[in-house]
């Protein structure tokens, strides 16, 4: 039987152990980087290197501190420069990539979608949007199929059957890029 003093010591050591374990888990969660964990297919990475030399997918570190917090709160395990989903076909994944200049992440952007050709491991890309300058809070994410309306006019809407790409200026506005009738269409869903 433990004395009161020994019992207090055991409880104190147990509490310290639990707090240390929680700190390690918290630190591990804070240091994990979803941008390095999302794996683009090798042909997509190679295509970016050759056709868009000097560009790279947007990273969490490219966001301003307050935008980083908002992004991580809403998209903890996602990268703000990559979205993977069934954008063009329900049986094949597509890869949305928000590219920014390596040297100046606010120096412009290219929003691309990569799809694998039916005959092998070749990927083709489509440009959805681009600009010469970019707000640091620009991000992309995958949104599920559903009914989406223009932010200012509910009579303008789209019912999507596949995943779509949301290009968002955090706390400023957003466009939905969705596949319909063999091409991508664009709908302003937030202004």
Buried (B, 14 or more C-beta within 10 A) or exposed (E): EEEEEEEEEEEEEEEEEEEEEEEEEEEEEEEEEBBEEBEBBEBBBEBBEEEBEEBBBBBBEBBEEEBBEBBBEEBEEBBBBBBBBBBBEEEEBBBBBBBBBEEEBBBBBBBBBBBBEEEEEEBEBBEBBEEEEBBBBBBBBBBEBEEBBBBEEEEEEBEBEBBBBBBBBBEEBBBBBBBBEEEBEBBBBBE
